[in-house]
Amino acid sequence: MKTVDNFNFKGKKALVRVDFNVPFDGDLNVTDISRIEAAKPTIIKILEDGGSAILMSHLGRPKGQVNPDISLKHICDEVSKIVGVSVKFVEDCVGEKAEAAAANLKSGEVLLLENLRFHAEEEKGDKAFAEQLSKLGDVYVNDAFGTAHRAHASTTVVAQFFPENRCFGYLLAKEIEAIDKVMATGEKPVCAILGGSKVSSKITIIENILDKVDHLIIGGGMTYTFIKAQGGKVGDSICEDDKQELALEILKKAKEKGVEVHIPVDVLAADDFSNDANTKVVPVTEIPEGWQGLDAGPKTLENFKEVILKSKTILWNGPIGVFEMPTFAKGTIAIGNYIAEATENGAFSLVGGGDSVAAVKQFGFEDKVSYVSTGGGAMLESLEGKTLPGIAAIL
């Protein structure tokens, strides 16, 4: 796996695909800088070698139309502040303006290109557009894990114009290594904690990881499909009736492969989907009509704690309850605490997938786990066993 460490960038222009698809407030200020911070080590390595960095990214979904509200010029000051270098900006990513700005770039300087998706050719994976991008640099560096599952011009196609001079940035390399630790090289016992609302959205992941894990913890809304399939009463809880057979099949496969499946035994039920609803702890198989399970119960959390603390490699994808409401966030917070404790005791822990990452950030667990993935869709496709086009293009 070639990374930026395999290159000396002295006198070279590095064309770097970063993921600066960051959120804004109403005044176009960046509200979460973590993606910019994640790209910093790669940029610094290039500059310290004596090279220059040309950064390209998308922002939002302009669908091939120029939209001033999602111009990357709005993040230029923030990038300058984080990288510690005054970042230049050019109003296009291809063509005369972009080529002139790139040609005039001196060693130690950084240039940010305009939003790639202002050109429809980016998402189409257009070869001529990719070739235009390739004219801007001497080395291609992909450091955008969040878009590695998309076969776009800047993430995949452009790599072919750098047959010898292409590599992974530090962030993308770390993502690949973290997933590899869970899926291939991790110390046993390996535990996967899968939450979220639907079995259907996690089925491919479950099928792919059954060969790799020793323990599978199922939580969140998925729980009730498994419980109902086994004859339990789930009241008004979220449930995919058409996936009950599939749930039983998963349990059967897990048993055949020697994987221990852990499902909640009790839940915090509510008489309404509201933070102020009446609540009570009930056995997961006996949720009354008119009530719905919205968080894991105390016995369940004790069981989960025992499994997590004896695991050496842990994957967490998806919350355990409706953590957006404080009343039903206790289960998700508890899981975060158990993983933090296991990590402190030497386990490797990877958190990935939109909602679990949001929960980890919200409740302050970011520095207490081994790795928090930056790419939602890309992370999920990796766990499903798919080869991501952005990674394949470099390899």
Contacts in CASP RR format, 6 or more apart in sequence:
PFRMAT RR
TARGET T0000
AUTHOR 0000-0000-0000
METHOD contacts of the structure
MODEL  1
MKTVDNFNFKGKKALVRVDFNVPFDGDLNVTDISRIEAAKPTIIKILEDG
GSAILMSHLGRPKGQVNPDISLKHICDEVSKIVGVSVKFVEDCVGEKAEA
AAANLKSGEVLLLENLRFHAEEEKGDKAFAEQLSKLGDVYVNDAFGTAHR
AHASTTVVAQFFPENRCFGYLLAKEIEAIDKVMATGEKPVCAILGGSKVS
SKITIIENILDKVDHLIIGGGMTYTFIKAQGGKVGDSICEDDKQELALEI
LKKAKEKGVEVHIPVDVLAADDFSNDANTKVVPVTEIPEGWQGLDAGPKT
LENFKEVILKSKTILWNGPIGVFEMPTFAKGTIAIGNYIAEATENGAFSL
VGGGDSVAAVKQFGFEDKVSYVSTGGGAMLESLEGKTLPGIAAIL
1 168 0 8 1.000
1 173 0 8 1.000
1 176 0 8 1.000
1 395 0 8 1.000
2 166 0 8 1.000
2 167 0 8 1.000
2 168 0 8 1.000
2 394 0 8 1.000
3 167 0 8 1.000
3 168 0 8 1.000
3 169 0 8 1.000
3 170 0 8 1.000
3 173 0 8 1.000
4 42 0 8 1.000
4 45 0 8 1.000
4 46 0 8 1.000
4 141 0 8 1.000
4 167 0 8 1.000
4 168 0 8 1.000
4 169 0 8 1.000
4 170 0 8 1.000
5 45 0 8 1.000
6 167 0 8 1.000
7 49 0 8 1.000
7 139 0 8 1.000
7 165 0 8 1.000
7 167 0 8 1.000
8 49 0 8 1.000
9 45 0 8 1.000
9 46 0 8 1.000
9 49 0 8 1.000
9 50 0 8 1.000
9 51 0 8 1.000
9 139 0 8 1.000
10 49 0 8 1.000
10 50 0 8 1.000
10 51 0 8 1.000
10 107 0 8 1.000
11 50 0 8 1.000
11 51 0 8 1.000
11 52 0 8 1.000
11 107 0 8 1.000
12 49 0 8 1.000
12 51 0 8 1.000
12 52 0 8 1.000
12 137 0 8 1.000
12 138 0 8 1.000
12 139 0 8 1.000
13 51 0 8 1.000
13 52 0 8 1.000
13 53 0 8 1.000
13 54 0 8 1.000
13 102 0 8 1.000
13 105 0 8 1.000
13 136 0 8 1.000
13 137 0 8 1.000
13 138 0 8 1.000
13 139 0 8 1.000
14 46 0 8 1.000
14 51 0 8 1.000
14 52 0 8 1.000
14 53 0 8 1.000
14 54 0 8 1.000
14 137 0 8 1.000
14 138 0 8 1.000
14 139 0 8 1.000
14 140 0 8 1.000
14 141 0 8 1.000
15 54 0 8 1.000
15 56 0 8 1.000
15 133 0 8 1.000
15 134 0 8 1.000
15 136 0 8 1.000
15 137 0 8 1.000
15 138 0 8 1.000
15 139 0 8 1.000
15 140 0 8 1.000
15 141 0 8 1.000
15 158 0 8 1.000
16 39 0 8 1.000
16 42 0 8 1.000
16 43 0 8 1.000
16 46 0 8 1.000
16 53 0 8 1.000
16 54 0 8 1.000
16 55 0 8 1.000
16 56 0 8 1.000
16 141 0 8 1.000
16 142 0 8 1.000
16 143 0 8 1.000
16 169 0 8 1.000
17 56 0 8 1.000
17 57 0 8 1.000
17 140 0 8 1.000
17 141 0 8 1.000
17 142 0 8 1.000
17 143 0 8 1.000
17 144 0 8 1.000
17 147 0 8 1.000
17 154 0 8 1.000
17 155 0 8 1.000
17 158 0 8 1.000
18 35 0 8 1.000
18 39 0 8 1.000
18 42 0 8 1.000
18 55 0 8 1.000
18 56 0 8 1.000
18 57 0 8 1.000
18 143 0 8 1.000
18 144 0 8 1.000
19 35 0 8 1.000
19 38 0 8 1.000
19 39 0 8 1.000
19 57 0 8 1.000
19 143 0 8 1.000
19 144 0 8 1.000
19 145 0 8 1.000
19 146 0 8 1.000
19 147 0 8 1.000
19 374 0 8 1.000
19 375 0 8 1.000
20 35 0 8 1.000
20 36 0 8 1.000
20 39 0 8 1.000
20 55 0 8 1.000
20 57 0 8 1.000
20 59 0 8 1.000
20 72 0 8 1.000
20 75 0 8 1.000
20 79 0 8 1.000
21 35 0 8 1.000
21 57 0 8 1.000
21 58 0 8 1.000
21 59 0 8 1.000
21 60 0 8 1.000
21 146 0 8 1.000
21 147 0 8 1.000
22 30 0 8 1.000
22 31 0 8 1.000
22 32 0 8 1.000
22 33 0 8 1.000
22 35 0 8 1.000
22 36 0 8 1.000
22 59 0 8 1.000
22 75 0 8 1.000
23 30 0 8 1.000
23 31 0 8 1.000
23 32 0 8 1.000
24 30 0 8 1.000
24 31 0 8 1.000
24 74 0 8 1.000
25 31 0 8 1.000
28 69 0 8 1.000
28 74 0 8 1.000
30 36 0 8 1.000
30 74 0 8 1.000
30 75 0 8 1.000
30 78 0 8 1.000
33 78 0 8 1.000
33 82 0 8 1.000
34 361 0 8 1.000
34 374 0 8 1.000
35 374 0 8 1.000
36 75 0 8 1.000
36 78 0 8 1.000
36 79 0 8 1.000
36 82 0 8 1.000
37 82 0 8 1.000
38 171 0 8 1.000
38 374 0 8 1.000
39 55 0 8 1.000
39 143 0 8 1.000
39 171 0 8 1.000
40 82 0 8 1.000
40 83 0 8 1.000
41 170 0 8 1.000
41 171 0 8 1.000
42 141 0 8 1.000
42 143 0 8 1.000
42 169 0 8 1.000
42 170 0 8 1.000
42 171 0 8 1.000
43 53 0 8 1.000
43 55 0 8 1.000
43 83 0 8 1.000
43 110 0 8 1.000
44 83 0 8 1.000
45 170 0 8 1.000
46 52 0 8 1.000
46 53 0 8 1.000
46 141 0 8 1.000
47 53 0 8 1.000
47 85 0 8 1.000
47 108 0 8 1.000
47 110 0 8 1.000
50 107 0 8 1.000
50 108 0 8 1.000
51 107 0 8 1.000
51 108 0 8 1.000
52 105 0 8 1.000
52 106 0 8 1.000
52 107 0 8 1.000
52 108 0 8 1.000
52 109 0 8 1.000
52 110 0 8 1.000
52 111 0 8 1.000
53 108 0 8 1.000
53 109 0 8 1.000
53 110 0 8 1.000
53 111 0 8 1.000
54 102 0 8 1.000
54 105 0 8 1.000
54 110 0 8 1.000
54 111 0 8 1.000
54 113 0 8 1.000
54 136 0 8 1.000
54 137 0 8 1.000
55 79 0 8 1.000
55 87 0 8 1.000
55 110 0 8 1.000
55 111 0 8 1.000
55 112 0 8 1.000
55 113 0 8 1.000
56 93 0 8 1.000
56 113 0 8 1.000
56 116 0 8 1.000
56 133 0 8 1.000
56 154 0 8 1.000
57 72 0 8 1.000
57 112 0 8 1.000
57 113 0 8 1.000
57 115 0 8 1.000
57 116 0 8 1.000
57 144 0 8 1.000
58 115 0 8 1.000
58 116 0 8 1.000
58 117 0 8 1.000
58 122 0 8 1.000
58 147 0 8 1.000
58 152 0 8 1.000
58 154 0 8 1.000
59 70 0 8 1.000
59 71 0 8 1.000
59 72 0 8 1.000
59 75 0 8 1.000
59 115 0 8 1.000
59 117 0 8 1.000
60 70 0 8 1.000
60 115 0 8 1.000
60 117 0 8 1.000
61 117 0 8 1.000
62 70 0 8 1.000
62 115 0 8 1.000
62 117 0 8 1.000
62 118 0 8 1.000
63 117 0 8 1.000
63 120 0 8 1.000
64 117 0 8 1.000
64 118 0 8 1.000
64 119 0 8 1.000
64 120 0 8 1.000
64 122 0 8 1.000
64 123 0 8 1.000
65 118 0 8 1.000
66 118 0 8 1.000
67 115 0 8 1.000
67 118 0 8 1.000
70 115 0 8 1.000
71 114 0 8 1.000
71 115 0 8 1.000
72 89 0 8 1.000
72 112 0 8 1.000
72 113 0 8 1.000
72 114 0 8 1.000
72 115 0 8 1.000
73 89 0 8 1.000
73 91 0 8 1.000
73 112 0 8 1.000
73 114 0 8 1.000
75 112 0 8 1.000
76 87 0 8 1.000
76 89 0 8 1.000
76 112 0 8 1.000
79 87 0 8 1.000
79 110 0 8 1.000
79 112 0 8 1.000
80 86 0 8 1.000
80 87 0 8 1.000
83 110 0 8 1.000
85 108 0 8 1.000
85 109 0 8 1.000
85 110 0 8 1.000
87 110 0 8 1.000
87 111 0 8 1.000
87 112 0 8 1.000
88 101 0 8 1.000
88 105 0 8 1.000
88 109 0 8 1.000
88 110 0 8 1.000
88 111 0 8 1.000
88 112 0 8 1.000
89 111 0 8 1.000
89 112 0 8 1.000
89 114 0 8 1.000
90 97 0 8 1.000
90 98 0 8 1.000
90 101 0 8 1.000
90 102 0 8 1.000
90 111 0 8 1.000
90 112 0 8 1.000
90 113 0 8 1.000
90 114 0 8 1.000
91 97 0 8 1.000
91 114 0 8 1.000
92 98 0 8 1.000
92 113 0 8 1.000
92 114 0 8 1.000
92 118 0 8 1.000
93 113 0 8 1.000
93 114 0 8 1.000
93 115 0 8 1.000
93 116 0 8 1.000
93 118 0 8 1.000
93 119 0 8 1.000
93 133 0 8 1.000
94 119 0 8 1.000
94 129 0 8 1.000
94 132 0 8 1.000
94 133 0 8 1.000
95 132 0 8 1.000
98 113 0 8 1.000
98 114 0 8 1.000
98 136 0 8 1.000
99 135 0 8 1.000
99 136 0 8 1.000
101 111 0 8 1.000
102 111 0 8 1.000
102 135 0 8 1.000
102 136 0 8 1.000
102 137 0 8 1.000
105 111 0 8 1.000
113 136 0 8 1.000
116 122 0 8 1.000
116 152 0 8 1.000
116 153 0 8 1.000
116 154 0 8 1.000
117 123 0 8 1.000
119 129 0 8 1.000
121 128 0 8 1.000
121 129 0 8 1.000
121 153 0 8 1.000
122 129 0 8 1.000
122 152 0 8 1.000
122 153 0 8 1.000
122 154 0 8 1.000
123 150 0 8 1.000
123 152 0 8 1.000
123 153 0 8 1.000
124 153 0 8 1.000
125 151 0 8 1.000
125 152 0 8 1.000
125 153 0 8 1.000
125 156 0 8 1.000
125 157 0 8 1.000
126 153 0 8 1.000
126 157 0 8 1.000
127 153 0 8 1.000
127 157 0 8 1.000
129 153 0 8 1.000
130 153 0 8 1.000
130 154 0 8 1.000
130 157 0 8 1.000
130 158 0 8 1.000
130 160 0 8 1.000
130 161 0 8 1.000
131 158 0 8 1.000
131 161 0 8 1.000
133 153 0 8 1.000
133 154 0 8 1.000
133 158 0 8 1.000
134 140 0 8 1.000
134 158 0 8 1.000
134 161 0 8 1.000
134 162 0 8 1.000
138 165 0 8 1.000
139 162 0 8 1.000
139 165 0 8 1.000
139 166 0 8 1.000
139 167 0 8 1.000
140 158 0 8 1.000
140 159 0 8 1.000
140 161 0 8 1.000
140 162 0 8 1.000
140 165 0 8 1.000
140 166 0 8 1.000
140 167 0 8 1.000
141 166 0 8 1.000
141 167 0 8 1.000
141 168 0 8 1.000
141 169 0 8 1.000
142 148 0 8 1.000
142 155 0 8 1.000
142 159 0 8 1.000
142 166 0 8 1.000
142 167 0 8 1.000
142 168 0 8 1.000
142 169 0 8 1.000
142 172 0 8 1.000
142 390 0 8 1.000
142 393 0 8 1.000
142 394 0 8 1.000
143 168 0 8 1.000
143 169 0 8 1.000
143 170 0 8 1.000
143 171 0 8 1.000
143 172 0 8 1.000
144 155 0 8 1.000
144 171 0 8 1.000
144 172 0 8 1.000
145 171 0 8 1.000
145 172 0 8 1.000
145 175 0 8 1.000
145 373 0 8 1.000
145 374 0 8 1.000
145 375 0 8 1.000
145 378 0 8 1.000
145 379 0 8 1.000
146 374 0 8 1.000
146 375 0 8 1.000
146 376 0 8 1.000
146 377 0 8 1.000
146 378 0 8 1.000
147 155 0 8 1.000
147 378 0 8 1.000
147 390 0 8 1.000
148 155 0 8 1.000
148 172 0 8 1.000
148 175 0 8 1.000
148 378 0 8 1.000
148 388 0 8 1.000
148 389 0 8 1.000
148 390 0 8 1.000
148 391 0 8 1.000
149 377 0 8 1.000
149 378 0 8 1.000
149 381 0 8 1.000
149 382 0 8 1.000
149 386 0 8 1.000
149 388 0 8 1.000
149 389 0 8 1.000
149 390 0 8 1.000
150 156 0 8 1.000
150 389 0 8 1.000
150 390 0 8 1.000
151 157 0 8 1.000
151 389 0 8 1.000
151 390 0 8 1.000
155 389 0 8 1.000
155 390 0 8 1.000
155 393 0 8 1.000
156 389 0 8 1.000
156 390 0 8 1.000
156 392 0 8 1.000
156 393 0 8 1.000
157 393 0 8 1.000
159 166 0 8 1.000
159 390 0 8 1.000
159 393 0 8 1.000
159 394 0 8 1.000
160 393 0 8 1.000
166 393 0 8 1.000
166 394 0 8 1.000
167 394 0 8 1.000
168 176 0 8 1.000
168 391 0 8 1.000
168 394 0 8 1.000
171 374 0 8 1.000
172 391 0 8 1.000
174 371 0 8 1.000
175 373 0 8 1.000
175 374 0 8 1.000
175 375 0 8 1.000
175 378 0 8 1.000
175 379 0 8 1.000
176 391 0 8 1.000
178 350 0 8 1.000
178 370 0 8 1.000
178 371 0 8 1.000
178 373 0 8 1.000
179 350 0 8 1.000
179 373 0 8 1.000
179 379 0 8 1.000
179 382 0 8 1.000
179 383 0 8 1.000
181 313 0 8 1.000
181 348 0 8 1.000
181 350 0 8 1.000
182 190 0 8 1.000
182 192 0 8 1.000
182 212 0 8 1.000
182 313 0 8 1.000
182 315 0 8 1.000
182 348 0 8 1.000
182 350 0 8 1.000
182 383 0 8 1.000
183 209 0 8 1.000
183 212 0 8 1.000
183 382 0 8 1.000
183 383 0 8 1.000
183 385 0 8 1.000
184 212 0 8 1.000
186 312 0 8 1.000
186 313 0 8 1.000
186 348 0 8 1.000
187 312 0 8 1.000
187 313 0 8 1.000
187 348 0 8 1.000
188 214 0 8 1.000
188 312 0 8 1.000
188 313 0 8 1.000
189 214 0 8 1.000
189 215 0 8 1.000
189 310 0 8 1.000
189 311 0 8 1.000
189 312 0 8 1.000
189 313 0 8 1.000
190 212 0 8 1.000
190 213 0 8 1.000
190 214 0 8 1.000
190 215 0 8 1.000
190 311 0 8 1.000
190 312 0 8 1.000
190 313 0 8 1.000
190 314 0 8 1.000
190 315 0 8 1.000
191 213 0 8 1.000
191 214 0 8 1.000
191 215 0 8 1.000
191 216 0 8 1.000
191 217 0 8 1.000
191 307 0 8 1.000
191 308 0 8 1.000
191 311 0 8 1.000
191 313 0 8 1.000
191 314 0 8 1.000
191 315 0 8 1.000
192 209 0 8 1.000
192 213 0 8 1.000
192 215 0 8 1.000
192 216 0 8 1.000
192 217 0 8 1.000
192 314 0 8 1.000
192 315 0 8 1.000
192 317 0 8 1.000
193 217 0 8 1.000
193 219 0 8 1.000
193 304 0 8 1.000
193 308 0 8 1.000
193 314 0 8 1.000
193 315 0 8 1.000
193 316 0 8 1.000
193 317 0 8 1.000
193 318 0 8 1.000
193 320 0 8 1.000
193 335 0 8 1.000
193 339 0 8 1.000
194 202 0 8 1.000
194 205 0 8 1.000
194 206 0 8 1.000
194 216 0 8 1.000
194 217 0 8 1.000
194 218 0 8 1.000
194 219 0 8 1.000
194 222 0 8 1.000
194 317 0 8 1.000
194 318 0 8 1.000
195 202 0 8 1.000
195 218 0 8 1.000
195 219 0 8 1.000
195 220 0 8 1.000
195 221 0 8 1.000
195 222 0 8 1.000
195 317 0 8 1.000
195 318 0 8 1.000
195 319 0 8 1.000
195 320 0 8 1.000
195 321 0 8 1.000
195 356 0 8 1.000
196 202 0 8 1.000
196 219 0 8 1.000
196 220 0 8 1.000
196 221 0 8 1.000
196 222 0 8 1.000
196 318 0 8 1.000
196 319 0 8 1.000
196 321 0 8 1.000
196 355 0 8 1.000
197 220 0 8 1.000
197 221 0 8 1.000
197 222 0 8 1.000
197 238 0 8 1.000
198 221 0 8 1.000
198 222 0 8 1.000
198 240 0 8 1.000
198 243 0 8 1.000
199 222 0 8 1.000
199 225 0 8 1.000
199 226 0 8 1.000
199 240 0 8 1.000
199 243 0 8 1.000
199 246 0 8 1.000
199 247 0 8 1.000
199 250 0 8 1.000
200 240 0 8 1.000
200 243 0 8 1.000
202 222 0 8 1.000
202 317 0 8 1.000
203 243 0 8 1.000
203 246 0 8 1.000
203 250 0 8 1.000
204 384 0 8 1.000
205 317 0 8 1.000
205 380 0 8 1.000
205 383 0 8 1.000
205 384 0 8 1.000
206 216 0 8 1.000
206 250 0 8 1.000
207 250 0 8 1.000
207 253 0 8 1.000
208 383 0 8 1.000
208 384 0 8 1.000
208 385 0 8 1.000
209 216 0 8 1.000
209 315 0 8 1.000
209 383 0 8 1.000
210 216 0 8 1.000
210 250 0 8 1.000
210 253 0 8 1.000
210 254 0 8 1.000
210 257 0 8 1.000
210 259 0 8 1.000
211 257 0 8 1.000
213 259 0 8 1.000
213 315 0 8 1.000
214 258 0 8 1.000
214 259 0 8 1.000
214 260 0 8 1.000
214 311 0 8 1.000
215 259 0 8 1.000
215 260 0 8 1.000
215 261 0 8 1.000
215 262 0 8 1.000
215 307 0 8 1.000
215 311 0 8 1.000
216 254 0 8 1.000
216 259 0 8 1.000
216 260 0 8 1.000
216 261 0 8 1.000
216 262 0 8 1.000
217 262 0 8 1.000
217 304 0 8 1.000
217 307 0 8 1.000
217 308 0 8 1.000
218 226 0 8 1.000
218 261 0 8 1.000
218 262 0 8 1.000
218 263 0 8 1.000
218 264 0 8 1.000
219 263 0 8 1.000
219 264 0 8 1.000
219 296 0 8 1.000
219 320 0 8 1.000
219 321 0 8 1.000
220 296 0 8 1.000
220 318 0 8 1.000
220 319 0 8 1.000
220 320 0 8 1.000
220 321 0 8 1.000
221 237 0 8 1.000
221 238 0 8 1.000
221 293 0 8 1.000
221 321 0 8 1.000
223 237 0 8 1.000
223 263 0 8 1.000
223 264 0 8 1.000
223 267 0 8 1.000
223 284 0 8 1.000
224 234 0 8 1.000
224 237 0 8 1.000
224 238 0 8 1.000
224 239 0 8 1.000
224 287 0 8 1.000
224 293 0 8 1.000
225 239 0 8 1.000
225 240 0 8 1.000
225 241 0 8 1.000
225 243 0 8 1.000
225 244 0 8 1.000
225 247 0 8 1.000
226 247 0 8 1.000
226 250 0 8 1.000
226 251 0 8 1.000
226 263 0 8 1.000
227 234 0 8 1.000
227 263 0 8 1.000
227 264 0 8 1.000
227 284 0 8 1.000
227 285 0 8 1.000
228 234 0 8 1.000
228 239 0 8 1.000
228 241 0 8 1.000
228 244 0 8 1.000
229 244 0 8 1.000
229 245 0 8 1.000
229 247 0 8 1.000
229 248 0 8 1.000
230 248 0 8 1.000
230 285 0 8 1.000
231 285 0 8 1.000
232 284 0 8 1.000
232 285 0 8 1.000
232 286 0 8 1.000
233 285 0 8 1.000
233 286 0 8 1.000
233 287 0 8 1.000
233 288 0 8 1.000
234 284 0 8 1.000
234 287 0 8 1.000
234 293 0 8 1.000
235 287 0 8 1.000
235 288 0 8 1.000
235 289 0 8 1.000
235 290 0 8 1.000
235 291 0 8 1.000
235 292 0 8 1.000
236 287 0 8 1.000
236 289 0 8 1.000
236 290 0 8 1.000
236 291 0 8 1.000
236 292 0 8 1.000
237 269 0 8 1.000
237 287 0 8 1.000
237 292 0 8 1.000
237 293 0 8 1.000
238 292 0 8 1.000
250 261 0 8 1.000
251 261 0 8 1.000
254 260 0 8 1.000
254 261 0 8 1.000
255 261 0 8 1.000
260 307 0 8 1.000
262 303 0 8 1.000
262 304 0 8 1.000
262 307 0 8 1.000
263 284 0 8 1.000
264 284 0 8 1.000
264 296 0 8 1.000
264 297 0 8 1.000
264 300 0 8 1.000
265 283 0 8 1.000
265 284 0 8 1.000
265 299 0 8 1.000
265 300 0 8 1.000
265 303 0 8 1.000
266 281 0 8 1.000
266 282 0 8 1.000
266 283 0 8 1.000
266 284 0 8 1.000
266 296 0 8 1.000
266 297 0 8 1.000
266 298 0 8 1.000
266 299 0 8 1.000
266 300 0 8 1.000
267 281 0 8 1.000
267 282 0 8 1.000
267 284 0 8 1.000
267 287 0 8 1.000
267 293 0 8 1.000
267 294 0 8 1.000
267 295 0 8 1.000
267 296 0 8 1.000
267 297 0 8 1.000
267 300 0 8 1.000
268 279 0 8 1.000
268 280 0 8 1.000
268 281 0 8 1.000
268 293 0 8 1.000
268 294 0 8 1.000
268 295 0 8 1.000
268 296 0 8 1.000
268 297 0 8 1.000
268 327 0 8 1.000
268 328 0 8 1.000
268 330 0 8 1.000
269 279 0 8 1.000
269 280 0 8 1.000
269 281 0 8 1.000
269 282 0 8 1.000
269 287 0 8 1.000
269 288 0 8 1.000
269 291 0 8 1.000
269 292 0 8 1.000
269 293 0 8 1.000
269 294 0 8 1.000
270 277 0 8 1.000
270 278 0 8 1.000
270 279 0 8 1.000
270 291 0 8 1.000
270 292 0 8 1.000
270 293 0 8 1.000
270 294 0 8 1.000
270 327 0 8 1.000
270 328 0 8 1.000
271 277 0 8 1.000
271 278 0 8 1.000
271 279 0 8 1.000
271 290 0 8 1.000
271 291 0 8 1.000
272 278 0 8 1.000
273 292 0 8 1.000
273 294 0 8 1.000
273 322 0 8 1.000
274 325 0 8 1.000
275 325 0 8 1.000
275 326 0 8 1.000
275 327 0 8 1.000
275 328 0 8 1.000
276 327 0 8 1.000
277 327 0 8 1.000
279 294 0 8 1.000
279 327 0 8 1.000
280 291 0 8 1.000
281 297 0 8 1.000
281 298 0 8 1.000
282 288 0 8 1.000
282 291 0 8 1.000
284 300 0 8 1.000
287 293 0 8 1.000
294 321 0 8 1.000
294 322 0 8 1.000
294 325 0 8 1.000
294 327 0 8 1.000
294 328 0 8 1.000
295 320 0 8 1.000
295 321 0 8 1.000
295 322 0 8 1.000
295 327 0 8 1.000
295 328 0 8 1.000
295 329 0 8 1.000
295 330 0 8 1.000
295 331 0 8 1.000
295 332 0 8 1.000
296 304 0 8 1.000
296 320 0 8 1.000
296 321 0 8 1.000
296 331 0 8 1.000
296 334 0 8 1.000
297 331 0 8 1.000
301 331 0 8 1.000
301 334 0 8 1.000
301 335 0 8 1.000
304 334 0 8 1.000
304 335 0 8 1.000
304 338 0 8 1.000
305 334 0 8 1.000
305 338 0 8 1.000
308 314 0 8 1.000
308 335 0 8 1.000
308 338 0 8 1.000
308 339 0 8 1.000
308 341 0 8 1.000
308 342 0 8 1.000
309 338 0 8 1.000
309 341 0 8 1.000
309 342 0 8 1.000
309 345 0 8 1.000
311 342 0 8 1.000
311 347 0 8 1.000
312 346 0 8 1.000
312 347 0 8 1.000
312 348 0 8 1.000
313 347 0 8 1.000
313 348 0 8 1.000
313 349 0 8 1.000
314 339 0 8 1.000
314 342 0 8 1.000
314 343 0 8 1.000
314 347 0 8 1.000
314 348 0 8 1.000
314 349 0 8 1.000
314 350 0 8 1.000
315 349 0 8 1.000
315 350 0 8 1.000
315 352 0 8 1.000
315 383 0 8 1.000
316 335 0 8 1.000
316 336 0 8 1.000
316 339 0 8 1.000
316 349 0 8 1.000
316 350 0 8 1.000
316 351 0 8 1.000
316 352 0 8 1.000
316 356 0 8 1.000
316 369 0 8 1.000
317 351 0 8 1.000
317 352 0 8 1.000
317 353 0 8 1.000
317 356 0 8 1.000
317 379 0 8 1.000
317 380 0 8 1.000
317 383 0 8 1.000
318 352 0 8 1.000
318 353 0 8 1.000
318 354 0 8 1.000
318 355 0 8 1.000
318 356 0 8 1.000
318 359 0 8 1.000
319 332 0 8 1.000
319 355 0 8 1.000
319 356 0 8 1.000
319 359 0 8 1.000
320 331 0 8 1.000
320 332 0 8 1.000
320 334 0 8 1.000
320 335 0 8 1.000
321 328 0 8 1.000
321 329 0 8 1.000
321 331 0 8 1.000
321 332 0 8 1.000
322 328 0 8 1.000
322 329 0 8 1.000
323 329 0 8 1.000
323 331 0 8 1.000
323 332 0 8 1.000
323 333 0 8 1.000
323 355 0 8 1.000
323 359 0 8 1.000
323 362 0 8 1.000
323 363 0 8 1.000
329 363 0 8 1.000
332 359 0 8 1.000
332 363 0 8 1.000
333 363 0 8 1.000
336 359 0 8 1.000
336 360 0 8 1.000
336 363 0 8 1.000
336 365 0 8 1.000
336 368 0 8 1.000
336 369 0 8 1.000
337 365 0 8 1.000
339 347 0 8 1.000
339 349 0 8 1.000
339 351 0 8 1.000
339 365 0 8 1.000
339 368 0 8 1.000
339 369 0 8 1.000
340 365 0 8 1.000
340 368 0 8 1.000
340 369 0 8 1.000
342 349 0 8 1.000
343 349 0 8 1.000
343 368 0 8 1.000
343 369 0 8 1.000
343 370 0 8 1.000
344 368 0 8 1.000
347 370 0 8 1.000
348 370 0 8 1.000
348 371 0 8 1.000
349 369 0 8 1.000
349 370 0 8 1.000
349 371 0 8 1.000
350 369 0 8 1.000
350 370 0 8 1.000
350 371 0 8 1.000
350 373 0 8 1.000
351 357 0 8 1.000
351 360 0 8 1.000
351 365 0 8 1.000
351 369 0 8 1.000
351 371 0 8 1.000
351 372 0 8 1.000
351 373 0 8 1.000
352 372 0 8 1.000
352 373 0 8 1.000
352 375 0 8 1.000
352 376 0 8 1.000
352 379 0 8 1.000
353 373 0 8 1.000
353 375 0 8 1.000
353 376 0 8 1.000
353 377 0 8 1.000
353 379 0 8 1.000
353 380 0 8 1.000
354 375 0 8 1.000
354 376 0 8 1.000
357 372 0 8 1.000
357 373 0 8 1.000
357 376 0 8 1.000
359 365 0 8 1.000
360 366 0 8 1.000
360 369 0 8 1.000
360 372 0 8 1.000
361 372 0 8 1.000
366 372 0 8 1.000
373 379 0 8 1.000
378 388 0 8 1.000
381 388 0 8 1.000
382 388 0 8 1.000
END
